[in-house]
Every structure is written in C-alpha cells, then in structure tokens.
Amino acid sequence: MKNLKNLKNLCELGVEKTLQELNSNVSIGLTTSEAYLRLKKYGSNELVEPLRSLGEILWEQVSATLVIVLIVSAVITPIFGDYREALGIIAMIILICCLGFTQEYRAQKAILTLKKLSIPNVKTLRDGYIQQISARDLVPGDIIHLDTEDIVPADCQLIESQDLRVEESAISGICAGTSQIVDKYAHQDICKTEGSRDNLGLAEGASIIYKNSVVIYGQAKAIVTQTGMNTEFGRVMIRNATKPKLTPLQLRLNQLGRTLTIAVLAIVGLILILGLIRGEDPKLMLLTAITLVVAALPEGLPAVVTITLALGASSLLKQRTLVRNLGAVETLGCVTVIGSGKTGTLTENRMSVTVLDVAGYRLDLTTYINSCSSTQKTQQPFLLCQPPALSLLLASGALCNDALIEFDQKEPRCFQTIGDPTEAALLMAAAQQGIWKNDLETSLPRLRQVQCHRSQIMTTIHKLPNSSKVPCALEALWRLCREQNTSDIAFSKGQVSSLLDISTHIWVNGRVKPLNELWRKHITNNYKQLIQSGLRVTGVAFKPLVSSEEWEDVENLIFIGLVGMNDPARPQVRDAVVSCQRAGIRPVMITGDHPLTARTIAKEVNITTNNRVITGAQISNLSSHKFIHALESVSVYAQTSPADKLAIVESLQRNGHVVAMTGDGINDAPTLRIADIGIAMGIRGTDAAKEAADIVLLDDNFASIVAAIKQGRVIYDNIRKFIKYLLSSNIGELLVMLIAPFVGMPLPLLPLQILWINLVTDGLPAFALSWEPAEHNIMNRPPFPNNENIFSRGLGKDIVWIGLLLGAVSLGIGYLYFSTGATNWQTMLFTVLTLSQMGNALAIRSETDSLFKIGLSSNKPLLIAVALTFVMQLAVVYVPLFEQVFSTKPLSAIDLILCLGLSSVVFWTIELKKLYNRHQQHNPQSSAARYQQVKTDNSLVTPHRRVLAKRIKQRRRVNTPHSEYITASKYQSQSQK
C-alpha cells in the first residue's frame, strides 16, 4: 500500500483507484490483522500536541530564576572560602529541582491521560462487519460510516453519500454541502466550496472531507486516507502551535506573585541594610539576603495551581467525569445554576416501548418489553392475536430509523442496538416481535432520507418490491400501494402535533380513512394521556409516492399511530438535586419534550414542586425584562430549541449566575461554548458537542455533575489552604529576620537553615494539602463568586495573624536563650520555626472542624509529610554530619520538649479560633451567625433580582396561577400586579 502524502492527488485518482492504492475493499473493509499492521506502521490517529520531554521539564526546573540565583550563590560562596555552604546549597538545588520535576511530570502525565480519553468511537467496516472502534485506532484504508452530527475522524475520500452537508470551519472556515443523492463512486458535483480551500493549500476535489469537520446533515460512507498528524488539520495544528493558556486563577496568582516579589525585595533589602549597619559579615549578609529572597518568594504558586487542577481532573475521571479544559475545574466551585436536559441525564436513558396506540386500539407492553440495550433472538412475540396495525406501526418505525442492530459474533442469538436511544427502542420492540430491520430494508431498500422543513420529523423514502414477497407486517401496505400503482413509499416519524399537521388520512383496520376532526381529537386525547404519565410519544405515518417529484416535500400523510416510550428517572438524581439545593445551586430542566412530560419528571426528581413550565414558543413572546424575571421562578423549560437554550443561558448570566449547561447535539455546541461550564454527554453526545464542552460526563448522569461541582469546591478550598500555609510561613520567616536586629540579636537564621525551612515547608507538606478531602459541610454552603479575591472570606487576615504568631513564638524562644548566653539559641529558634509550620499545616486542614474530628489519617500524604519532616529535622539537629552542614547544636531532652510545646502554640491557637467561630455560628444572637444566615439566603438570590427581593422585604404575596404551564400573557399580567 502506498502512503498518499498529497491529498490533492486523490481527486484525480477517483474512488476506485484510491481503493486499489490503499488495498481496501468497500464491502469487507480491512481485516483485523491488516489494520493492526497499518496501526504499527502509521501510528495512532491522534493529534499530538508538542509535549515537553523529560529533559525539557528538568531544564525548566534548573532554569527557573530563583534556582539560577541559588546556582550563582553556590558558585560565589567558595570564592570566600566557604565550601561547606556551597555544598549545602548544591544539595538544596538538587532537592528542589527533583521535587519540581516530579510534580510537573505527574501533572503532564495526568493531562495527557485525560486528552487520550476524549477520543470518540467511529462506525468502521472491519472483517465485513460494522464495528464501533476508537477513532484512535483508525488507519489509512479503513471504511467508515458517518451520520448527522458526527465529527469526521480523519481525512477521508467519500465512497457514497446522501444529502451530505459538511462544515469545514475547523480547518478552512467554510461550510460545504450538497442537496443531491450521490451514486456509488460518483462525486463530481458534491461538497462544492467557495474556493477558500485553495487559499490554504487544501484539495479542491468534491469527494475529500477533512478531519475535525462536522457532518451537519446526511450520511456517508468514506475511506480513510490520512490519519493523525498527517491530516490537514494536523499540519495546521503544527503551524499554529501555541502555548497553553493560563487559567483565571493562575493569572490572578501571577499578579499576586509580582506584588509579593516587590514587597519581599523591599523587606530583604531592609534586612541587608540593617545587618551591614550592625557590622555583620558582608559576605554572610549578601548570601543570607539571596537565600531569603529564594525562600520568601511564592514562586511555586502558579505551578501548584496547575498540579492541583491536574490531580483534581484525574480524581474527577474516577467519578466518570472527563475534564477537557483545566480552567473549568476551578470554575466548578462557582456554579449557581445547572441547566440539564432530561433524557439520559435525569433519566436512565433506557428507553423502552411500553405503549402502542393505533386507531381504536391500545396495547400496554410493560409486561413484554425488557431493556432496550440488548436481548436475545428467541424472545416470544407479543403481538400474536393482536391487530395487524400494531405490527405495521412497529415495522414503519423500524424502517424510518437510523439505529442499527449488531449481533454478537460469539453468541449469534444475542444482539444489541447502536444509535439514538429513541430509535433503538423502536428497533428493539420490532425485533422482539420478529420484525427485523435488515429484512425490512432487503425488501424495501432505502433510497434516501428527506431533510424535512419541520425539524421534529424524520422521513425516509423506500423502493417497493415488485413481487408480493414482503414481510407479513407490510402486506396490507404493499397491497394498498399496488392498487394505487406507486413504486415508492415514504415513512415518517416524529413529534405528534407536527405529524398531524401534515397528515390528511388515518389507517383504520387495514383501510385508509379521512383524518377528520373526530379522529384528530381522539388522537390528541390519547397523546395527552400518554405524556401526562411521563412517556415520550412519537407519531408514525406513511405515504405511497407516485413519482420522485414528491420526494422533496412529503405531505398529505396517512397517520398510523402512537408509540409511547418510557425512560425512568435515575434513582440517585433526586438526592443529587436536594444536595444542589442545599449548596445554593438551582437545577433547571431544559428539554425538548412536551411540557406535561417535562413537568412529571421534574416533580419526580424534585427540580420543581409547582406546575410552572415555560415552553420555547413562549420565550420569544416574553420581553427581555419579563423573561429575566421569569428565569428566577421557573425551573422547567419544555419544547425548547438550541436557540432557546442559548437565550436561557445568556439571560441567566446577565442575572449574575454562573451557569453549567449540558448538551448532546451539534446544535448545542454554541450553548456549551458560551456557558461558564459546558457539559457534554459521553454516551449519547455527538462528537461536536464533546469538542465544544469543557467537561464530558462519561455516564451521562446528573449526579456526576453534582459530584464534579463538589470536587471543584474541594480543589479551590485546597488551593486556598496551600496559599494560607505558604504565605503565613513566609511571613513568619521574614518577621524573624526583620525584627532580630532591632532586639540586639545577630543573624537568627543562616542561609542553609533558611533553604531547609523553604524545602520542608514549601515542599512536602504544602503539596500534600492538594490531597485534602472534602470538608463535611462543603455542599451545605453557597458557591463562591467566580471573580472572588483570593484573600477574601478572611484568608488574608488568617495569613497575617498566623504568620505574626509563628514569627513571634520562634523569635521569642530564640531571644530568651540568646539573652541567657546559651550557645544553642539559634538551633532552638530554627527548630521551633520549622516544627511550628508542621502544626500550621495540620490545623488549617479545615476552616471549621477540629483536626480531632476530621481525623489525622484522613489525609495520609500530609500525615506522612509531617512525620517525615519531623524525622528530618531531628536528623539535622542530632546527626553529626548534618550538624556541621547546618551549624546546629544538639538539644537536651528538656530543650526538645520545650521546642515541641512551643511549636504547638500555633496549632492550638488556630484550633481555639475555630472553636470560637463554631460557637458564634451556633449562637443565633451572634453577628457571625446572622452574617452566615444572610450569606446562605443570598446564595439563592441573584445579584440583580431587585424586584423579587423588594417584594419579599415588604412581605408582599406573589400570586402564581395554578396552570399547566405559564403563557406569555399570564406571566405579563402577573408581573404587572
């Protein structure tokens, strides 16, 4: 097989020549063994972003500004004859670089794992069978099938296509399409473009479609010609490679780092000047100043955020949530509204046909139909001795259907369905009756699918057989078509009201009768009964076609009947909704289903407790002002279009909400992009929706959204804890170095001692705080604002007073021993300062709960880090080799006990403050409790809901009409009262 480097040549080759060049067969595809060999030869079909090599990661650590400063210090120090100091600095450089390298490598590995998991599956012809395989495993020569809303997984040449419309904006910025059926191997007139391809050096041939293009409409069979970085998109990606963007929190921390750098340099400069004035050794003061700058600057803040977000994303993956954008992890904790679809998210997405309703007869199938995911061929038919119209209803639904039946190769009696759950349910019900789609299409092959002007209706055109050898379910229909001398037939299914609008007749007991008002009322009443019970209802109709001129606009249909499908609510959703409401988050259902169906499910899962529903049609009738106010009191939106979803999200954002929005279709992509958090469905979501989303739910479960929000809050809390720990420790160190000269003390800490404290505090315990589990009340408090100052909610005050206390205790014991002439005064100060920071790390694990309540072992990495730090500090004090390196003196047992006691002062003070805060919150008369209550109440009220807040304050009653759903006129009149 030749490797076709130039895609432009394919237009000249033609499909048959391309198949020969790629050694592929349009009927069988590639064999598994051949595909494996090609995968080894050409590599995975992945767009590989340039990753940092191990050497590059290590070089980033070594070339960091502050590490360079240390390297310069290590070079200069021996010039003054202090080789021991130089060796100590070199050892510190190695430890710091190793720690940074390990954390950066883990973060990159976690991000790479997440990206690999976001690759979709593709319908591929292998060994003569259509199989679902990962797009990563596609190779040149594979035959693939594309449907509406698929993303093209590789550069391909079309073999067959039908009404294909492809958007190529991802690569060329244009949209290409066709409206004609395409015969096998003929592509001269399809996918015409505006010539923009040539500007990018792309092939102008109509039969070429590119990786990451989106199938807007239609179906196609194509042969893969290029994969991975050899695709045109891969080449564009290489040309336009850019560095990954920083998250908002990283940008804020960068700004914080610049501000702190100026402050630290000023303080260190003051310390240097004071030391020189006091007659300290200039060499020692210079080295101390350099070391203090290295220790005090929070250079690791942005890196820690990246690492924490990456580890948080890995944790979310274990909860069936794939993060595609790291910035979304920090935004999760800010979410105030979750806009969720119904099917598959709030419900189980186990659609099964439970009711068949034809003119004059209804059959409840609850006792017959099992799950619509898989079954066995030996199912007992349930339509024996039932009216033939029921079989016709199922057969018509199976023919007007894009889902597929896949048989188990190991167990031929078993099969499963592939495709949209609604269509799969129709196929399953038909198969359990012995009506197989493959047999039906053999007798009545599909000619094309019509793009109906009504988006709620799907219509397919089929060729009628010349002989009477048709499936039993279609015999009456075939006789009717023969009587009318028609050669083709159209089958339609979709929204009942839309289907009734274009139907003029009804199928009654094997005969066609006019669809008069009596029949329309009968069907409408049956339809309402079904949807009020929470079922999704689809109508089915047909029409014999005399000529191909009737293909484009199929109307005057013959209505067959209704199919009611049940999709039960997920059992865990109700608890998840209650958890949201406790956390100040409002779940909102936005669905395309009928208002009565939506209201039934919404009540079942506790999203709403009233009858208020707004439909998509009513949204356009409400003024912008009225609509914004309606959003705050209505939690169910039915019969909505993608444009309605976009309007809802934008209005909620204008109201001050942070919105997480779910979506699964290609038309949902704009909404997913504009939402603060776009959430795509991993099981039933289209490739286009997944590409537009920040997060993909691998199980399509609403409860996973709530779990992700909880994890987002945990991550943000842990970043705040890290900042509190790091900055309070640095303040303590700077305070000791700054105040010591004013009380007559010599240099309190030597350069290596400062570096040691920096290593053990900014290293192991600090990073271990990233593993801190969720606090017990994390979902019982309101969301934090997405533009919140990092020092808000008392964090800045805590950093200052903890740092002052830590420095005062350490300096106090040092001064006490210094004033008595003890030679180990510096070791006492050094030990108390180091161990105090361990107590600080343990105490700040929770803002409200005592360490003894949450338990020491609940964060084992931190416990290990603290224990290891304690052991290493003892080694520095008592091991002779380390004594010489760090200039320490052995402490007596009494001195060590005193150090341990004083080191616990910071820990106990923080614990007492938390105890006082808990007491104040439980005391209803305290200002803290009143403030907390106001915060909780305000979390359920948006910043701009002034009118409703005013009514509540004035104790005015808001009257709500008890209607099935709110009409525009009713809501407007209500708002004017």
Long-range contacts (C-beta under 8 A, 24 or more apart in sequence): 1-38, 1-140, 1-141, 3-42, 3-140, 4-140, 4-225, 4-226, 5-230, 7-155, 7-202, 7-203, 7-208, 7-225, 7-226, 7-232, 8-203, 8-204, 8-205, 10-157, 10-203, 10-205, 10-207, 10-208, 10-225, 11-203, 11-204, 11-205, 11-206, 11-207, 11-208, 12-205, 14-185, 15-157, 15-158, 15-159, 15-185, 15-187, 15-207, 15-223, 16-185, 18-157, 18-223, 18-225, 19-223, 22-140, 22-141, 22-223, 22-225, 23-141, 24-141, 24-142, 24-143, 24-223, 25-143, 26-143, 26-159, 26-221, 26-223, 27-128, 28-125, 28-127, 28-128, 29-124, 29-125, 29-126, 29-127, 29-128, 29-142, 29-143, 30-125, 30-126, 30-139, 30-141, 30-142, 30-143, 31-126, 31-127, 32-126, 32-127, 34-141, 35-126, 35-137, 35-139, 35-142, 38-139, 38-140, 38-141, 39-137, 39-139, 42-139, 42-140, 42-227, 42-228, 42-230, 43-227, 43-228, 44-136, 44-137, 44-227, 44-228, 45-135, 45-136, 45-137, 45-138, 45-139, 45-153, 45-154, 45-227, 45-228, 46-116, 46-119, 46-136, 46-228, 46-229, 47-228, 47-229, 47-231, 47-233, 47-234, 47-237, 48-228, 48-229, 49-115, 49-237, 49-241, 50-241, 51-108, 51-112, 52-108, 54-105, 57-101, 57-104, 57-105, 57-108, 58-97, 58-101, 60-100, 60-104, 61-96, 61-97, 61-100, 61-101, 61-104, 62-97, 64-100, 64-299, 65-299, 66-293, 66-294, 66-297, 66-299, 67-93, 67-96, 67-97, 69-290, 69-293, 69-294, 70-96, 70-290, 70-291, 70-294, 70-755, 72-290, 73-287, 73-290, 73-291, 73-751, 76-287, 77-287, 80-283, 82-283, 84-884, 84-885, 85-287, 85-751, 85-752, 87-885, 88-752, 88-755, 88-885, 88-886, 89-751, 89-752, 89-755, 92-752, 92-755, 92-756, 92-759, 95-759, 95-763, 96-759, 96-763, 99-759, 99-763, 99-767, 100-300, 100-303, 103-303, 103-307, 103-767, 104-303, 104-307, 106-307, 106-310, 106-311, 107-306, 107-307, 107-310, 107-311, 108-310, 110-310, 110-311, 110-313, 110-314, 111-310, 111-313, 111-326, 113-314, 113-317, 114-313, 114-314, 114-317, 114-322, 114-323, 114-324, 115-324, 117-317, 117-322, 118-322, 118-324, 118-690, 118-696, 120-151, 120-153, 120-687, 120-690, 122-150, 122-153, 123-147, 123-404, 123-418, 129-409, 130-404, 130-406, 132-418, 138-224, 138-227, 139-224, 139-227, 140-224, 140-225, 140-226, 140-227, 141-223, 141-224, 142-223, 142-224, 143-221, 143-222, 143-223, 143-224, 144-221, 144-222, 144-223, 144-224, 145-219, 145-220, 145-221, 146-215, 146-219, 146-220, 146-221, 146-222, 147-215, 147-219, 147-402, 148-215, 148-216, 148-217, 148-218, 148-219, 148-666, 149-214, 149-215, 149-665, 149-666, 149-686, 149-687, 149-688, 149-689, 150-214, 150-215, 150-686, 150-687, 151-212, 151-213, 151-214, 151-215, 151-686, 151-687, 151-688, 151-691, 152-209, 152-210, 152-211, 152-212, 152-213, 152-214, 152-215, 153-211, 153-224, 153-687, 154-211, 154-224, 154-225, 154-226, 154-227, 154-228, 154-231, 155-208, 155-209, 155-210, 155-211, 155-224, 155-225, 155-226, 155-227, 155-230, 155-231, 155-232, 155-233, 156-208, 156-209, 156-222, 156-223, 156-224, 156-225, 157-207, 157-208, 157-209, 157-222, 157-223, 157-225, 158-182, 158-187, 158-190, 158-191, 158-207, 158-208, 158-209, 158-220, 158-221, 158-222, 159-184, 159-185, 159-220, 159-221, 159-222, 159-223, 160-184, 160-220, 160-221, 161-187, 161-190, 161-218, 161-219, 161-220, 161-221, 161-222, 162-218, 162-219, 162-220, 162-448, 162-449, 163-217, 163-218, 163-219, 163-448, 163-449, 163-450, 163-451, 164-190, 164-191, 164-215, 164-217, 164-218, 164-219, 164-220, 165-215, 165-216, 165-217, 165-218, 166-191, 166-209, 166-213, 166-214, 166-215, 166-216, 167-213, 167-214, 167-216, 168-193, 168-197, 168-209, 168-210, 168-213, 170-210, 170-212, 170-213, 170-214, 170-233, 171-200, 171-202, 171-210, 171-211, 171-212, 171-213, 171-232, 171-233, 171-236, 172-196, 172-197, 172-200, 172-202, 172-210, 175-216, 177-216, 177-217, 178-218, 179-451, 181-447, 181-448, 200-232, 200-236, 202-232, 212-691, 214-666, 214-687, 214-688, 216-666, 217-451, 218-449, 218-451, 219-402, 219-449, 245-327, 246-302, 247-305, 247-309, 247-326, 247-327, 247-330, 248-327, 248-330, 248-331, 248-786, 249-305, 249-330, 249-716, 249-719, 249-790, 250-302, 250-305, 250-306, 252-790, 253-301, 253-302, 253-305, 253-723, 253-790, 254-301, 254-302, 256-298, 256-301, 256-790, 257-297, 257-298, 257-299, 257-301, 257-302, 260-297, 260-298, 260-727, 261-297, 264-293, 264-296, 264-297, 264-730, 264-734, 265-293, 267-296, 267-734, 267-738, 268-292, 268-293, 268-296, 268-734, 270-738, 271-737, 271-738, 271-741, 274-738, 274-741, 274-742, 275-741, 275-747, 278-741, 278-746, 280-746, 280-747, 284-747, 284-750, 284-751, 285-747, 287-751, 288-737, 288-747, 288-749, 288-750, 288-751, 288-754, 290-751, 291-751, 291-752, 291-754, 291-755, 292-733, 292-734, 292-737, 292-754, 294-754, 294-755, 294-758, 295-730, 295-733, 295-754, 295-755, 295-757, 295-758, 295-762, 296-730, 296-733, 296-734, 298-723, 298-726, 298-727, 298-730, 300-726, 300-762, 300-766, 301-723, 301-726, 304-719, 304-722, 304-766, 304-767, 304-770, 305-330, 305-719, 307-767, 307-770, 308-715, 308-718, 308-719, 308-722, 308-770, 309-715, 311-770, 311-771, 312-711, 312-712, 312-714, 312-715, 315-711, 316-695, 316-707, 316-708, 316-711, 319-704, 319-707, 319-708, 319-711, 320-682, 320-697, 320-698, 320-699, 320-701, 320-704, 321-695, 321-696, 321-697, 321-698, 321-704, 321-705, 321-707, 321-708, 321-711, 322-682, 322-695, 322-696, 322-697, 322-698, 323-694, 323-695, 324-690, 324-693, 324-694, 324-695, 324-696, 325-694, 325-695, 327-694, 328-677, 328-694, 328-695, 329-711, 329-712, 329-715, 330-712, 330-715, 330-716, 330-719, 331-658, 331-676, 331-677, 331-694, 331-712, 331-786, 332-660, 332-677, 332-708, 332-709, 332-711, 332-712, 332-713, 332-715, 333-709, 333-712, 333-713, 333-715, 333-716, 333-717, 333-783, 333-784, 334-658, 334-676, 334-712, 334-783, 334-784, 334-785, 334-786, 334-788, 335-585, 335-658, 335-659, 335-660, 335-676, 335-677, 335-709, 335-712, 335-783, 336-584, 336-585, 336-586, 336-657, 336-658, 336-659, 336-783, 336-939, 336-942, 337-585, 337-586, 337-587, 337-588, 337-652, 337-657, 337-658, 337-659, 337-660, 338-580, 338-585, 338-586, 338-587, 338-588, 338-659, 338-660, 338-661, 338-662, 338-702, 338-705, 338-706, 338-709, 339-588, 339-590, 339-645, 339-648, 339-649, 339-652, 339-659, 339-660, 339-661, 339-662, 339-675, 340-587, 340-588, 340-589, 340-590, 340-662, 340-702, 340-705, 341-589, 341-590, 341-591, 341-662, 341-663, 341-664, 341-681, 342-589, 342-591, 342-593, 342-598, 342-601, 343-421, 343-536, 343-567, 343-591, 343-593, 343-684, 344-421, 344-567, 344-664, 344-681, 344-683, 344-684, 344-700, 345-662, 345-681, 345-697, 345-700, 345-701, 345-702, 345-705, 346-569, 346-570, 346-573, 346-589, 346-601, 346-605, 346-607, 346-702, 347-567, 347-568, 347-569, 347-570, 347-601, 348-567, 348-568, 348-569, 348-570, 349-421, 349-567, 349-683, 349-684, 349-700, 350-421, 350-567, 350-568, 351-421, 351-422, 351-424, 351-425, 351-536, 351-565, 351-566, 351-567, 352-425, 352-428, 352-429, 352-565, 352-566, 352-567, 353-425, 353-426, 353-428, 353-429, 353-563, 353-564, 353-565, 354-535, 354-564, 354-565, 354-566, 355-530, 355-535, 355-562, 355-563, 355-564, 356-390, 356-393, 356-394, 356-561, 356-562, 356-563, 356-564, 357-526, 357-530, 357-561, 357-562, 357-563, 357-564, 358-387, 358-389, 358-390, 358-393, 358-507, 358-560, 358-561, 358-562, 359-389, 359-506, 359-507, 359-508, 359-509, 359-519, 359-522, 359-523, 359-561, 360-508, 360-509, 361-387, 361-389, 361-390, 362-526, 363-390, 365-429, 368-432, 369-428, 369-429, 369-432, 370-432, 372-417, 372-421, 372-424, 372-425, 372-428, 372-429, 373-416, 373-417, 373-424, 374-414, 374-415, 374-416, 374-417, 375-414, 375-415, 375-428, 375-431, 375-432, 376-413, 376-414, 376-415, 377-412, 377-413, 377-414, 377-415, 377-431, 378-413, 379-431, 379-432, 381-432, 381-433, 381-434, 382-432, 382-433, 383-433, 387-509, 388-473, 388-476, 388-510, 389-507, 389-508, 389-509, 389-510, 389-560, 389-561, 390-561, 391-433, 391-435, 391-472, 391-473, 392-473, 392-474, 392-476, 392-477, 392-507, 392-560, 393-540, 393-560, 393-561, 393-563, 394-426, 394-429, 394-430, 394-433, 394-435, 394-473, 395-430, 395-435, 395-440, 395-471, 395-473, 395-474, 396-491, 396-493, 396-540, 396-541, 396-542, 396-560, 397-426, 397-429, 397-430, 397-493, 397-538, 397-540, 397-563, 398-426, 398-427, 398-430, 398-435, 398-436, 398-437, 398-440, 399-437, 399-440, 399-441, 399-444, 399-446, 399-460, 399-462, 399-491, 400-458, 400-459, 400-460, 400-491, 400-492, 400-493, 400-540, 401-426, 401-427, 401-437, 401-460, 401-493, 402-449, 402-458, 403-427, 404-437, 405-431, 405-436, 405-437, 405-438, 420-684, 421-567, 421-684, 422-536, 422-538, 422-565, 425-565, 426-493, 426-538, 426-563, 429-563, 433-473, 435-471, 435-473, 439-471, 440-471, 440-474, 443-469, 443-470, 443-471, 443-474, 444-470, 444-474, 444-489, 447-488, 448-551, 450-490, 450-551, 450-552, 450-554, 452-492, 452-554, 453-553, 454-494, 454-495, 454-498, 454-501, 454-502, 456-494, 456-495, 456-498, 457-492, 457-493, 457-494, 457-495, 457-498, 457-499, 457-502, 458-492, 458-493, 458-494, 459-490, 459-491, 459-492, 459-554, 460-490, 460-491, 461-488, 461-489, 461-490, 461-545, 461-551, 462-488, 462-489, 462-490, 462-491, 463-487, 463-488, 464-488, 464-489, 476-510, 477-542, 480-512, 480-544, 481-544, 484-544, 484-546, 485-546, 486-544, 486-545, 486-546, 487-545, 487-546, 488-544, 488-545, 488-548, 488-551, 489-542, 489-543, 489-544, 489-545, 490-542, 490-543, 490-545, 490-550, 490-551, 490-554, 490-557, 491-540, 491-541, 491-542, 492-540, 492-541, 492-542, 492-543, 492-554, 492-557, 493-538, 493-539, 493-540, 493-541, 494-538, 494-539, 495-538, 495-539, 496-523, 496-527, 496-537, 496-538, 496-539, 496-562, 499-539, 499-540, 499-541, 499-557, 499-559, 500-524, 500-539, 500-559, 502-554, 502-555, 502-556, 502-557, 503-541, 503-556, 503-557, 503-558, 503-559, 504-556, 504-557, 504-558, 505-556, 505-557, 505-558, 505-559, 506-558, 506-559, 506-560, 507-542, 507-558, 507-559, 507-560, 507-561, 512-558, 515-559, 523-559, 523-562, 526-562, 527-562, 528-596, 530-562, 530-564, 531-593, 531-594, 531-596, 531-597, 532-596, 532-597, 532-600, 533-600, 534-566, 534-597, 534-600, 534-601, 534-604, 535-564, 535-565, 535-566, 535-597, 536-564, 536-565, 536-566, 536-567, 536-593, 536-597, 537-562, 537-563, 537-564, 537-565, 537-594, 537-597, 538-562, 538-563, 538-565, 539-563, 569-601, 569-604, 569-605, 570-701, 570-702, 570-703, 572-701, 572-703, 573-605, 573-701, 573-702, 573-703, 574-604, 574-605, 574-606, 575-703, 576-702, 576-703, 576-705, 576-706, 577-605, 577-606, 577-607, 577-702, 578-606, 579-706, 579-779, 580-706, 580-709, 581-606, 582-779, 582-780, 583-709, 583-779, 583-780, 583-781, 583-782, 583-783, 584-781, 584-782, 584-783, 584-936, 584-939, 584-940, 585-709, 585-783, 586-635, 586-940, 587-635, 587-702, 588-635, 588-636, 588-637, 588-648, 589-635, 589-636, 589-637, 590-637, 590-640, 590-644, 590-645, 590-648, 590-661, 591-637, 591-638, 591-639, 591-640, 592-638, 592-639, 592-640, 592-641, 593-638, 593-639, 594-638, 594-639, 595-636, 595-638, 595-639, 595-964, 595-965, 596-964, 597-638, 598-636, 598-637, 598-638, 599-636, 599-638, 599-964, 599-965, 602-635, 602-636, 607-635, 607-636, 608-635, 608-636, 610-960, 610-962, 611-962, 611-963, 611-964, 611-965, 612-636, 612-960, 612-965, 612-966, 613-637, 613-638, 613-964, 613-965, 613-966, 614-638, 614-965, 614-966, 615-639, 615-640, 615-965, 616-640, 616-641, 616-644, 618-965, 618-966, 618-967, 618-968, 618-971, 619-644, 619-647, 619-648, 621-968, 622-968, 622-971, 622-972, 623-972, 624-651, 626-968, 626-971, 626-972, 626-975, 627-651, 628-654, 628-655, 628-944, 629-945, 629-947, 629-948, 629-975, 630-966, 630-971, 631-655, 632-942, 632-945, 632-948, 633-948, 633-958, 633-960, 634-966, 638-965, 641-667, 642-667, 642-668, 642-670, 642-671, 645-671, 646-670, 646-671, 646-674, 649-674, 649-675, 650-674, 654-944, 655-942, 655-943, 655-944, 655-945, 656-942, 656-943, 656-944, 657-942, 658-783, 658-786, 660-705, 660-709, 662-697, 662-705, 663-689, 663-692, 663-693, 664-689, 665-689, 668-692, 676-786, 679-705, 706-779, 710-774, 710-778, 710-779, 711-774, 713-774, 713-778, 713-779, 713-783, 713-784, 714-772, 714-773, 714-774, 714-778, 716-784, 717-772, 717-774, 717-775, 717-778, 717-847, 718-769, 718-770, 718-772, 720-790, 720-795, 721-769, 721-772, 721-844, 721-845, 722-766, 722-769, 722-770, 723-790, 723-795, 723-799, 724-795, 724-798, 724-799, 724-802, 724-844, 725-761, 725-765, 725-766, 725-769, 725-837, 725-840, 725-841, 725-844, 726-761, 726-762, 726-766, 727-799, 727-803, 728-798, 728-799, 728-800, 728-802, 728-803, 728-806, 728-840, 729-757, 729-761, 729-762, 729-803, 729-806, 729-837, 729-840, 730-803, 731-799, 731-800, 731-802, 731-803, 731-804, 731-806, 731-807, 732-802, 732-803, 732-804, 732-805, 732-806, 732-807, 732-810, 732-833, 732-836, 732-837, 733-757, 733-807, 733-833, 734-807, 735-803, 735-804, 735-806, 735-807, 735-808, 735-811, 736-807, 736-810, 736-811, 736-814, 736-829, 736-833, 739-807, 739-811, 740-811, 740-814, 740-815, 743-811, 743-815, 745-814, 745-815, 745-818, 748-811, 748-814, 748-826, 748-829, 749-826, 749-829, 749-830, 749-833, 750-826, 750-886, 750-887, 752-885, 752-886, 752-887, 753-826, 753-830, 753-886, 753-887, 753-888, 756-834, 756-876, 756-886, 757-830, 757-833, 757-834, 757-837, 760-834, 760-837, 760-869, 760-872, 760-873, 761-834, 761-837, 764-865, 764-868, 764-869, 765-837, 765-838, 765-841, 765-862, 765-865, 765-866, 765-869, 766-841, 767-865, 768-841, 768-859, 768-861, 768-862, 768-864, 768-865, 769-841, 769-845, 769-859, 769-862, 771-859, 771-860, 771-861, 771-862, 772-845, 772-859, 772-862, 773-858, 773-859, 775-846, 775-847, 775-848, 775-849, 775-854, 776-849, 776-854, 777-848, 781-936, 781-939, 782-935, 782-936, 782-938, 782-939, 782-940, 783-939, 798-844, 802-840, 802-844, 802-906, 802-910, 805-905, 805-906, 805-909, 806-833, 806-836, 806-837, 806-840, 806-906, 807-833, 809-836, 809-902, 809-903, 809-905, 809-906, 810-836, 813-898, 813-899, 813-902, 823-889, 824-888, 824-889, 824-890, 824-891, 824-895, 826-887, 826-888, 826-889, 827-877, 827-888, 827-889, 827-891, 828-891, 828-895, 828-898, 828-899, 830-886, 830-888, 831-873, 831-877, 831-891, 831-896, 831-899, 831-903, 832-899, 832-902, 832-903, 834-869, 834-873, 835-870, 835-873, 835-899, 835-900, 835-903, 836-902, 836-903, 836-905, 836-906, 837-906, 838-866, 838-869, 838-870, 838-903, 839-903, 839-904, 839-905, 839-906, 839-907, 840-906, 840-907, 840-910, 841-865, 841-866, 842-866, 842-907, 843-906, 843-907, 843-910, 843-911, 844-910, 846-914, 847-914, 848-914, 848-917, 848-918, 849-914, 850-911, 850-914, 850-915, 851-907, 851-911
